[in-house]
């Protein structure tokens, strides 16, 4: 996720410092950014000459103090482990300028918990991206209990200036908006799969070829308005009692994890990925999204 966020910052003039714990990891990140920028150029989202211009704005470093000492806005994209994030924020809170905004890309933890060891909690804000961050427009901006209005306003306006689509959350809830909605869909999808009602491929196809397409035009609440809330009540009364309400991932998914079937990276998950190169698959999916975004921009 971090390299995608760095690419967003590099799309505008300025110095972008990219921190990680090893030179090897940073080199991988820079290669991914260059590859992504070339995809953007191929589909007309940036000019060919902008690839190197963007790359020249990036300054990789393994020294955290060097990365944050004169920063005005920081985004953390560390592993989704609360202790790791808390420790990192405790350090950058001391190293960064007192007026710098500290943003976390956590997808599941509350802002209050991430900022537990931070002195100036009013400057901590959630900025949650979706993979691939440089392509998907949405950024969910969420406040903790002590996040200031100034921090929220600056963050919203910053992401707008990069052409992103920020949404504002006024309460500190795990998962923000999109992951909570996505979680409900995934829970039902895995329930259908576990009961043998349909294959993983057909369940995915049902989403992509139906309401997944409609979501490009109108969201779930607008769609209910279009169909009529009276119809929504009738259908919900009949359907909702039959939906899955499991409090956690289904056992058959846990069993797959125990067996080492983790998805693309191991060659087997809900779908058989054996024989495919994970990096090539991800690049193919990213390019398909970039191509879609280029078509959308052509119509704007």
C-alpha positions as CSV (number, residue, x, y, z in Angstrom):
1,X,0.0,0.0,0.0
2,X,2.8,2.4,0.9
3,X,4.3,2.6,-2.6
4,X,0.8,3.5,-4.1
5,X,0.4,6.3,-1.5
6,X,3.9,7.6,-2.3
7,X,3.0,7.7,-6.0
8,X,0.0,9.8,-5.2
9,X,2.2,12.4,-3.4
10,X,4.8,12.3,-6.2
11,X,2.1,13.3,-8.8
12,X,2.5,16.9,-7.6
13,X,5.6,19.1,-7.2
14,X,7.3,18.7,-3.8
15,X,9.6,16.4,-1.9
16,X,8.3,12.9,-1.0
17,X,10.2,10.9,1.4
18,X,9.6,7.2,1.4
19,X,10.6,5.3,4.5
20,X,11.0,1.6,5.1
21,X,13.3,-0.6,7.2
22,X,15.5,-2.0,4.4
23,X,17.0,-0.8,1.1
24,X,15.7,-3.9,-0.5
25,X,12.1,-3.1,0.3
26,X,12.5,0.5,-0.8
27,X,14.0,-0.7,-4.2
28,X,10.9,-3.0,-4.6
29,X,8.6,0.0,-3.9
30,X,10.4,2.2,-6.4
31,X,10.2,-0.4,-9.1
32,X,6.5,-0.8,-8.4
33,X,5.9,2.9,-8.6
34,X,7.8,3.2,-11.9
35,X,5.8,0.3,-13.3
36,X,2.5,1.8,-12.2
37,X,3.5,5.2,-13.6
38,X,4.2,3.6,-17.0
39,X,0.8,2.0,-16.9
40,X,-0.7,5.4,-16.2
41,X,1.2,6.8,-19.2
42,X,0.1,3.9,-21.4
43,X,-3.6,4.7,-20.8
44,X,-3.2,8.5,-21.1
45,X,-3.6,9.3,-17.4
46,X,-0.3,11.1,-17.4
47,X,2.1,12.2,-20.1
48,X,5.1,10.0,-20.9
49,X,7.5,12.6,-19.6
50,X,5.8,12.7,-16.2
51,X,7.1,9.2,-15.3
52,X,10.6,10.4,-14.6
53,X,9.4,13.7,-13.2
54,X,7.4,11.9,-10.6
55,X,10.2,9.5,-9.8
56,X,12.6,12.4,-9.3
57,X,10.4,13.7,-6.4
58,X,10.9,10.5,-4.4
59,X,13.6,10.2,-1.8
60,X,13.8,6.7,-0.2
61,X,15.4,6.4,3.2
62,X,15.9,3.8,5.9
63,X,16.4,6.6,8.5
64,X,13.0,7.4,10.1
65,X,14.2,10.8,11.4
66,X,15.3,11.8,8.0
67,X,12.0,10.9,6.6
68,X,9.8,12.9,9.0
69,X,11.9,15.7,10.5
70,X,10.7,18.4,8.1
71,X,7.4,16.8,6.9
72,X,4.1,18.6,6.9
73,X,1.9,15.5,6.3
74,X,2.8,11.9,7.1
75,X,0.9,8.7,6.1
76,X,1.7,5.5,7.9
77,X,1.2,2.2,6.0
78,X,2.8,-0.2,8.5
79,X,1.6,-3.8,8.9
80,X,-1.9,-4.1,10.5
81,X,-0.6,-4.8,14.0
82,X,-1.7,-2.4,16.6
83,X,1.5,-2.5,18.7
84,X,3.6,-1.8,15.6
85,X,1.5,1.2,14.7
86,X,1.4,2.5,18.2
87,X,5.2,2.3,18.6
88,X,5.7,4.0,15.2
89,X,3.3,6.8,16.0
90,X,5.0,7.4,19.4
91,X,8.3,7.8,17.6
92,X,7.1,10.1,14.7
93,X,5.1,12.2,17.2
94,X,8.5,13.2,18.7
95,X,10.5,13.5,15.5
96,X,8.1,15.3,13.2
97,X,7.3,19.0,13.5
98,X,4.6,19.8,16.1
99,X,2.2,21.1,13.4
100,X,2.6,18.1,11.1
101,X,-0.5,16.0,10.5
102,X,-0.1,12.3,11.3
103,X,-2.3,10.1,9.2
104,X,-2.9,6.3,9.6
105,X,-3.9,4.0,6.8
106,X,-5.3,1.4,9.2
107,X,-8.2,-0.5,7.9
108,X,-9.5,-2.0,11.1
109,X,-8.2,-0.2,14.2
110,X,-9.8,2.8,15.8
111,X,-7.9,6.1,15.5
112,X,-8.1,6.4,19.3
113,X,-6.2,3.1,19.7
114,X,-3.5,3.9,17.1
115,X,-2.8,7.3,18.7
116,X,-2.7,6.0,22.3
117,X,0.9,7.0,22.8
118,X,0.9,10.2,20.8
119,X,1.2,13.5,22.7
120,X,-0.7,15.7,20.3
121,X,-3.7,13.6,19.5
122,X,-5.6,16.4,17.8
123,X,-3.3,16.0,14.8
124,X,-3.9,12.3,14.2
125,X,-6.3,11.4,11.5
126,X,-7.4,8.3,9.6
127,X,-6.7,8.2,5.8
128,X,-7.7,4.8,4.6
129,X,-6.9,3.9,1.0
130,X,-8.0,0.9,-1.1
131,X,-5.7,-1.3,-3.1
132,X,-4.3,-0.2,-5.5
133,X,-4.1,3.2,-3.6
134,X,-2.8,5.1,-6.7
135,X,-5.8,4.0,-8.8
136,X,-8.9,3.7,-6.5
137,X,-10.3,7.2,-5.9
138,X,-11.8,6.7,-2.5
139,X,-10.0,7.8,0.7
140,X,-11.9,7.5,4.0
141,X,-10.9,10.3,6.4
142,X,-11.9,9.5,10.0
143,X,-11.4,11.4,13.2
144,X,-10.5,10.1,16.6
145,X,-12.1,11.5,19.8
146,X,-9.5,14.3,19.9
147,X,-8.9,14.9,16.2
148,X,-9.3,18.6,15.5
149,X,-11.6,20.1,12.9
150,X,-8.5,21.8,11.4
151,X,-6.8,18.4,10.9
152,X,-9.9,16.9,9.3
153,X,-10.4,19.9,7.0
154,X,-6.8,20.1,5.9
155,X,-6.7,16.3,5.2
156,X,-10.0,16.4,3.2
157,X,-8.7,19.3,1.0
158,X,-5.3,17.7,0.5
159,X,-6.8,14.6,-0.9
160,X,-9.2,16.5,-3.1
161,X,-6.2,18.5,-4.5
162,X,-4.7,15.1,-5.7
163,X,-8.0,14.3,-7.5
164,X,-9.1,11.8,-4.9
165,X,-12.6,11.3,-3.6
166,X,-12.5,11.6,0.2
167,X,-15.4,10.7,2.4
168,X,-15.7,12.1,6.0
169,X,-16.4,10.0,9.1
170,X,-17.3,11.9,12.2
171,X,-17.1,8.8,14.5
172,X,-14.2,6.5,15.2
173,X,-15.5,3.0,14.0
174,X,-13.3,0.1,13.0
175,X,-13.3,-0.6,9.3
176,X,-14.6,2.8,8.3
177,X,-17.5,2.7,5.7
178,X,-16.3,0.6,2.8
179,X,-14.7,-2.3,4.7
180,X,-17.8,-2.7,6.9
181,X,-19.9,-2.9,3.8
182,X,-17.5,-5.1,2.0
183,X,-17.3,-7.3,5.1
184,X,-21.0,-7.9,5.0
185,X,-20.8,-9.0,1.3
186,X,-17.8,-11.3,1.9
187,X,-19.5,-12.9,4.9
188,X,-22.6,-13.8,2.8
189,X,-20.4,-14.8,-0.1
190,X,-18.3,-17.3,2.0
191,X,-21.5,-18.6,3.6
192,X,-23.0,-19.4,0.2
193,X,-19.7,-21.1,-0.8
194,X,-19.5,-23.1,2.4
195,X,-23.0,-24.5,1.8
196,X,-22.2,-25.5,-1.7
197,X,-24.9,-23.2,-3.2
198,X,-22.5,-22.0,-5.9
199,X,-18.8,-22.1,-6.9
200,X,-16.5,-19.3,-6.0
201,X,-16.2,-18.3,-9.6
202,X,-20.0,-18.0,-10.0
203,X,-20.4,-16.1,-6.8
204,X,-17.8,-13.6,-8.0
205,X,-19.5,-13.4,-11.4
206,X,-22.9,-12.7,-9.8
207,X,-21.4,-9.6,-8.1
208,X,-19.4,-8.3,-11.0
209,X,-22.2,-8.8,-13.6
210,X,-25.0,-7.3,-11.5
211,X,-25.0,-4.8,-8.7
212,X,-21.2,-4.5,-9.0
213,X,-21.8,-2.7,-12.3
214,X,-24.6,-0.6,-10.9
215,X,-22.4,0.6,-8.1
216,X,-20.4,2.6,-10.7
217,X,-23.5,4.7,-11.2
218,X,-25.3,4.7,-7.9
219,X,-24.6,3.3,-4.4
220,X,-26.8,1.0,-2.3
221,X,-28.8,3.7,-0.6
222,X,-29.5,5.6,-3.9
223,X,-30.5,2.3,-5.5
224,X,-33.0,1.7,-2.8
225,X,-34.5,5.1,-3.4
226,X,-34.7,4.4,-7.2
227,X,-36.5,1.1,-6.5
228,X,-38.7,2.5,-3.8
229,X,-38.4,2.2,0.0
230,X,-41.7,0.3,0.2
231,X,-40.2,-2.4,-2.0
232,X,-37.0,-2.3,0.1
233,X,-39.1,-3.0,3.3
234,X,-41.0,-5.9,1.6
235,X,-37.8,-7.6,0.3
236,X,-35.9,-6.9,3.5
237,X,-38.6,-8.4,5.6
238,X,-38.5,-11.6,3.6
239,X,-34.8,-11.9,2.9
240,X,-32.8,-10.4,5.8
241,X,-33.8,-13.2,8.4
242,X,-32.2,-15.7,6.0
243,X,-28.9,-13.9,5.7
244,X,-25.7,-15.1,7.4
245,X,-25.0,-13.5,10.8
246,X,-21.8,-15.4,11.8
247,X,-19.7,-13.5,14.3
248,X,-16.5,-14.2,12.5
249,X,-14.9,-16.0,9.5
250,X,-16.4,-19.4,8.7
251,X,-14.6,-22.4,10.0
252,X,-14.0,-23.8,6.5
253,X,-12.0,-20.6,5.7
254,X,-10.0,-21.0,9.0
255,X,-9.3,-24.6,8.0
256,X,-8.0,-23.4,4.6
257,X,-5.6,-21.0,6.4
258,X,-4.4,-23.8,8.7
259,X,-3.7,-25.9,5.6
260,X,-1.6,-23.1,4.1
261,X,-4.2,-22.3,1.4
262,X,-3.8,-18.5,1.7
263,X,-4.9,-17.4,-1.8
264,X,-2.8,-16.0,-4.7
265,X,0.5,-16.0,-2.7
266,X,0.4,-19.7,-2.1
267,X,-1.3,-20.8,-5.3
268,X,-4.6,-21.9,-3.7
269,X,-7.4,-20.2,-2.0
270,X,-11.1,-19.9,-2.9
271,X,-9.7,-20.1,-6.5
272,X,-6.9,-22.2,-7.9
273,X,-4.0,-19.9,-8.8
274,X,-1.4,-22.6,-9.2
275,X,1.2,-22.0,-11.9
276,X,0.5,-18.2,-12.0
277,X,3.0,-15.6,-11.0
278,X,1.5,-13.5,-8.2
279,X,3.2,-10.3,-9.3
280,X,2.0,-10.7,-12.9
281,X,-1.6,-11.4,-11.7
282,X,-1.6,-8.2,-9.5
283,X,-0.1,-6.1,-12.3
284,X,-2.8,-7.4,-14.7
285,X,-5.6,-6.6,-12.3
286,X,-4.1,-3.1,-11.6
287,X,-3.8,-2.4,-15.3
288,X,-7.4,-3.4,-15.8
289,X,-8.5,-0.9,-13.2
290,X,-6.3,1.8,-14.7
291,X,-7.8,1.2,-18.1
292,X,-11.3,1.5,-16.5
293,X,-10.3,4.7,-14.8
294,X,-9.0,6.2,-18.0
295,X,-12.4,5.4,-19.7
296,X,-14.2,7.1,-16.9
297,X,-12.0,10.2,-17.1
298,X,-12.7,10.4,-20.8
299,X,-16.4,10.7,-20.1
300,X,-16.0,13.4,-17.5
